[in-house]
Amino acid sequence: MRTRILVIDDEESMCEILRFNLAKDGYDVDVSYSAEEALTRDLEIYSLFIVDIMMDRISGLDFAGRIRSMPSVEN
């Protein structure tokens, strides 16, 4: 099973650059263009989150705090 990564950034070009390069190295990569969108996903399937800390409504730091408090997501 390949490592699954979720990239969360409000800049689409950054998401696509990261997706391309990580996929080229053999990772399964999904992207979300906001923390709100990411929170709608099944987060427990991911091994790693790459998060922009400066996003609009929910910052990357707030997102990290929220997922750390979720019992279903391994910390």
Secondary structure, DSSP 8 states (H G I E B T S, - for coil): ---EEEEE-S-HHHHHHHHHHHHHTT-EEEEESSHHHHHTS-GGG-SEEEE-S--SSS-HHHHHHHHHT-TTS--
